[in-house]
Amino acid sequence: MSRWKELPADLESSERRLLAWLRRLKDHSGLSLAALAARTSYSRSSWERYLNGKKPVPRRAVEELARECGTEPTRLVVLYEVVERARARTPAPVEPQPAPPEAEEKTGAAGDGQAGAERASAPARAVPLPRVLLAVALAVVVAFGAGLLTAGVRDGGDAAAAKGVVAGSGYLRGQTYACETRREDGALRAGHSDTREMLLDVNSTGFDVVEAQCLLHTKGFGPGAFDGLYDERTKEAVKDFQRSRRLVADGIVGPDTWGELRR
């Protein structure tokens, strides 16, 4: 498994999450940076800069990495768009503008009158962009990211939403599910999901989360309820489990963590 460098401390949280997922996909694929460069439009040095947070990763690079690693890129593209919006809402530093030269003092009544006329006709200074627009943009980004960064399936229809049912999956929010693990073909299973790839983080919902919660419980890292809601308690259980397996303890369930949970 690759030993990645620590990401820069000033990276925004959504960008950290995107890079963590890209790193996991790359590690799980078994591709080296050189092999990834040979299969994509980007050089080895570019991939090194992108995946270590030294340079913003382009959208095309996200899509190409996902496809080369055998993953449908839609989820990663959604997260990429959230990262882009987070960058856009960060105001650029404003360079100080030199003060305009003061008008020469006029002497006498005629001079005073001319100076007053010049002041009256001078154009008003432009008003900076109101901060309220930045606040609105921030609210939109947060709402957009919270709605799309879930690993469950979108609700189907008003009736299904009213009942808390995720359409097409049978998952019901607020319900506690049975947790009985067994070993099949050498892998530990709880019977709710067979995934080894699904990326889970806070706000994820569905049977993939139930499966992870059951496996965590079997491994001795109880997440609380087996309700399919990836809350902070579940994330802390994942972090403790990752530390015990010497994985990156970021609380995100990805291919490496699934692999250890299935052992």
C-alpha positions in Angstrom: 0.0 0.0 0.0 1.3 3.5 -0.9 2.5 5.7 2.0 1.2 9.1 1.1 2.6 12.4 2.3 0.4 14.5 4.6 -1.8 16.9 2.6 -1.2 20.6 3.1 -2.9 22.0 6.2 -4.6 24.8 4.3 -6.6 22.6 2.0 -10.4 23.0 2.2 -12.2 19.9 3.7 -14.0 18.9 0.5 -10.7 19.0 -1.4 -9.1 16.8 1.3 -12.0 14.3 0.9 -11.6 14.3 -2.9 -7.9 13.6 -2.7 -8.4 10.9 -0.1 -10.8 9.1 -2.5 -8.5 9.5 -5.5 -5.6 8.1 -3.5 -7.7 5.1 -2.4 -8.8 4.4 -6.0 -5.2 4.6 -7.2 -3.9 2.3 -4.4 -6.7 -0.2 -4.9 -6.0 -0.4 -8.7 -2.4 -1.4 -8.1 -1.2 1.2 -10.6 2.0 3.1 -10.0 2.2 6.8 -10.8 4.2 5.9 -13.9 1.6 3.4 -15.0 -1.1 5.9 -14.4 0.8 8.5 -16.5 1.1 5.9 -19.3 -2.7 5.3 -19.4 -3.9 9.0 -19.0 -3.3 12.4 -20.4 -1.1 13.5 -17.5 2.5 13.0 -16.6 3.9 11.2 -13.5 5.0 14.5 -12.0 1.6 16.0 -12.6 -0.1 13.0 -10.8 2.4 13.4 -7.9 1.5 17.1 -7.6 -2.3 16.5 -7.9 -2.5 13.6 -5.4 -0.3 15.3 -2.8 -2.3 18.5 -2.9 0.5 20.6 -4.4 -1.7 21.6 -7.4 -5.5 21.6 -8.0 -6.5 18.4 -9.8 -8.3 19.0 -13.1 -11.8 17.6 -13.7 -10.5 15.6 -16.7 -7.9 14.0 -14.5 -10.5 13.0 -11.9 -12.6 11.3 -14.7 -9.6 9.6 -16.3 -8.3 8.2 -12.9 -11.8 6.9 -12.0 -12.2 5.1 -15.4 -8.6 3.6 -15.3 -9.4 2.3 -11.8 -12.7 0.7 -13.0 -15.0 3.1 -11.2 -17.9 5.1 -12.5 -16.8 8.8 -12.2 -20.1 10.5 -11.4 -19.7 10.6 -7.6 -16.2 11.9 -7.9 -17.2 14.6 -10.4 -19.9 15.8 -8.1 -17.4 16.1 -5.3 -15.0 17.9 -7.7 -17.7 20.4 -8.5 -18.2 21.1 -4.7 -14.5 21.7 -4.4 -14.6 24.1 -7.4 -17.4 26.0 -5.7 -15.5 26.2 -2.5 -12.5 27.7 -4.3 -14.8 30.2 -6.1 -16.3 31.5 -2.9 -12.8 32.2 -1.4 -12.2 35.9 -2.1 -9.0 36.8 -3.9 -6.6 39.1 -2.0 -7.3 42.8 -2.8 -4.2 44.8 -3.7 -4.1 48.2 -2.2 -4.8 51.0 -4.7 -2.6 54.1 -4.7 -4.4 57.2 -3.5 -5.3 59.7 -6.2 -3.0 62.8 -6.3 -4.4 65.7 -4.4 -5.6 68.6 -6.4 -3.4 71.7 -6.3 -4.5 74.2 -3.8 -6.1 77.2 -5.5 -5.7 80.7 -4.2 -8.3 83.3 -4.2 -12.1 83.1 -4.5 -12.0 82.0 -8.2 -9.6 79.2 -7.3 -11.8 78.0 -4.4 -14.8 77.9 -6.7 -13.0 75.9 -9.4 -11.7 73.3 -6.9 -15.2 72.9 -5.5 -16.6 72.3 -8.9 -13.9 69.7 -9.7 -14.8 67.9 -6.4 -18.5 67.9 -7.2 -17.9 66.5 -10.7 -15.5 63.7 -9.6 -17.0 60.3 -10.1 -18.0 58.3 -7.0 -15.8 55.3 -6.1 -17.0 51.9 -7.0 -18.7 50.0 -4.1 -17.0 46.6 -3.4 -19.1 43.4 -3.9 -21.4 43.1 -1.0 -20.4 40.4 1.5 -23.9 39.1 1.5 -23.3 37.6 -2.0 -20.4 35.6 -0.6 -22.6 34.4 2.3 -25.3 33.3 -0.2 -22.7 31.5 -2.3 -21.4 29.7 0.7 -24.9 28.6 1.7 -25.6 27.3 -1.8 -22.3 25.3 -1.8 -23.0 23.7 1.6 -26.5 22.8 0.6 -25.4 21.3 -2.7 -22.5 19.3 -1.2 -24.6 18.0 1.7 -27.3 16.8 -0.7 -25.0 15.1 -3.2 -22.2 13.7 -1.0 -24.3 10.7 0.2 -23.6 7.2 -0.7 -27.2 6.2 -0.7 -29.7 6.3 -3.6 -31.8 9.4 -4.2 -35.3 9.4 -2.9 -37.9 8.5 -5.6 -41.0 10.6 -5.5 -42.8 12.6 -2.8 -44.6 9.5 -1.3 -41.4 7.6 -0.9 -39.7 10.6 0.6 -42.5 11.0 3.1 -42.0 7.4 4.3 -38.2 7.8 4.4 -37.7 5.1 1.8 -34.8 5.2 -0.6 -36.4 4.3 -3.9 -35.3 1.0 -5.5 -33.3 -0.2 -2.5 -35.9 -1.0 0.2 -33.9 0.9 2.8 -36.0 2.7 5.4 -34.5 5.6 7.3 -34.9 5.4 11.1 -35.2 1.6 11.1 -32.8 -0.7 12.9 -31.6 -3.8 10.9 -30.6 -7.2 12.0 -26.8 -7.8 12.3 -25.7 -11.4 11.8 -22.3 -11.8 10.2 -21.0 -15.0 8.6 -18.1 -16.0 6.4 -18.8 -16.8 2.8 -16.0 -17.6 0.3 -13.4 -16.4 2.8 -15.1 -13.0 3.2 -17.0 -11.7 6.2 -20.6 -10.7 5.3 -23.6 -9.4 7.1 -26.1 -9.9 4.2 -26.9 -6.2 3.6 -24.4 -5.4 0.9 -21.6 -7.2 -1.0 -19.6 -4.0 -1.8 -15.9 -3.7 -1.5 -15.7 -0.4 -3.3 -18.4 2.0 -2.0 -17.0 5.2 -0.5 -18.8 6.1 2.8 -18.6 9.2 4.9 -20.8 11.3 7.1 -24.2 11.8 5.6 -24.0 8.5 3.6 -27.1 6.3 4.1 -28.4 2.9 3.0 -27.6 -0.8 3.2 -23.9 -0.3 2.4 -23.7 1.7 5.7 -25.7 -1.0 7.6 -23.2 -3.6 6.3 -20.2 -1.5 7.4 -21.8 -1.0 10.9 -22.4 -4.7 11.3 -18.8 -5.6 10.3 -17.4 -2.9 12.6 -19.4 -4.4 15.5 -18.2 -7.9 14.7 -14.6 -6.6 14.7 -15.1 -5.1 18.2 -15.7 -1.5 17.1 -19.4 -0.9 17.9 -20.9 2.0 15.9 -24.1 2.2 18.0 -27.2 1.4 16.0 -27.4 -0.6 12.8 -29.6 1.9 11.1 -27.7 2.8 7.9 -27.0 6.4 9.0 -23.3 7.3 8.8 -23.2 9.6 11.7 -20.3 10.9 13.8 -20.4 7.9 16.1 -20.0 5.6 13.1 -17.2 7.7 11.8 -15.3 7.5 15.1 -15.7 3.7 15.1 -14.3 3.6 11.6 -11.3 5.8 12.7 -10.6 3.4 15.7 -10.8 0.4 13.4 -8.5 2.1 10.8 -5.9 2.8 13.5 -6.0 -0.8 14.6 -5.2 -1.9 11.0 -2.6 0.9 10.4 -4.7 2.5 7.8 -5.1 6.3 7.3 -7.5 7.1 10.1 -9.7 9.6 8.2 -13.1 7.9 9.0 -13.9 7.3 5.3 -14.8 3.7 4.4 -13.1 3.0 1.0 -11.6 -0.1 -0.7 -8.8 -0.5 1.8 -11.1 -0.3 4.9 -13.6 -2.6 3.2 -10.8 -5.1 2.6 -9.9 -5.2 6.3 -13.6 -5.3 7.4 -14.2 -8.4 5.1 -11.2 -10.3 6.5 
